[in-house]
Amino acid sequence: MCNTELQQVTGRIQLEESRVRVTELRFPPHSETRWHRHPHDYVIVQMTGGRLRLQTPEGEHHFELQPGQTYFRPEGNEHNVINDSDQEVVLLEIELL
């Protein structure tokens, strides 16, 4: 399920407390998160604009994202996120522990 031709996304924890973890995720051009599942509910805050492709077991979805755009995702969803663009995409992932 992994596309080994793509570079992997990098993450850096900005804050970690008993109830929340904030991670800055940087998607270099043509990179991916690889298939994974989140054990906690989380919120994404888009720091830069960009075009991302979301792969799930049900199919693919394409998103054009704007800086400041925010969305919630429930725990347990399996997915892979791919930066299809030629520009770096940066977002904050806020996990609710």
C-alpha positions in Angstrom: 0.0 0.0 0.0 3.0 2.3 0.2 4.3 4.3 -2.8 8.1 3.9 -2.3 8.9 6.5 -5.0 7.8 9.4 -2.9 9.8 11.2 -0.2 8.4 10.9 3.3 6.8 13.8 5.2 8.6 15.1 8.3 7.0 16.0 11.6 8.3 18.0 14.6 6.5 18.0 17.9 5.8 21.6 18.9 4.0 20.9 22.2 3.2 17.8 24.2 1.0 17.8 27.3 -1.2 15.2 29.0 -4.3 16.1 26.8 -2.8 17.5 23.6 0.1 17.0 21.2 0.8 19.6 18.4 3.0 18.5 15.5 4.2 20.6 12.6 4.1 18.4 9.5 6.1 19.4 6.4 5.3 17.9 3.1 8.1 18.4 0.6 7.0 18.5 -3.1 5.8 15.0 -4.1 6.0 13.5 -0.6 3.6 11.3 1.4 2.8 10.4 5.0 2.6 6.7 4.1 -0.4 4.6 5.2 -1.3 5.1 8.9 -4.1 5.2 11.4 -4.6 7.9 14.1 -5.3 6.5 17.6 -6.8 9.9 18.7 -9.2 12.5 17.4 -7.3 15.4 15.8 -7.6 18.8 14.3 -5.6 20.0 11.2 -4.7 23.7 10.7 -3.4 24.5 7.3 -0.3 26.8 7.5 0.3 27.1 3.7 -1.8 26.6 0.7 -1.4 23.6 -1.4 -2.8 20.6 -3.2 -3.1 17.3 -1.3 -4.4 13.9 -2.3 -6.0 11.7 0.4 -6.0 8.0 -0.2 -8.3 5.8 1.9 -9.4 2.2 1.5 -12.6 3.6 0.0 -10.8 5.7 -2.7 -9.0 9.0 -3.4 -9.9 12.6 -2.8 -8.1 15.7 -4.0 -8.1 19.0 -2.0 -6.9 22.5 -2.7 -6.2 24.0 0.7 -5.8 27.6 1.9 -3.7 28.9 4.7 -5.8 29.0 8.0 -8.2 26.3 6.8 -9.1 24.1 9.8 -10.8 20.7 9.9 -11.5 17.9 12.4 -10.8 14.1 11.9 -12.0 11.3 14.1 -9.7 8.6 15.4 -9.2 5.4 13.6 -9.3 6.4 9.9 -6.7 4.7 7.8 -5.2 6.9 5.1 -2.2 8.2 3.2 -1.7 11.9 2.3 0.3 12.9 -0.7 1.6 16.3 -1.7 1.0 16.3 -5.5 2.4 19.8 -6.0 5.8 21.3 -6.7 5.7 23.4 -3.5 6.1 22.5 0.2 2.9 22.2 2.2 2.9 22.8 5.9 0.2 22.0 8.5 -0.3 21.7 12.2 -1.8 18.4 13.5 -3.4 18.9 17.0 -4.0 15.5 18.6 -6.6 15.3 21.4 -5.1 12.8 23.8 
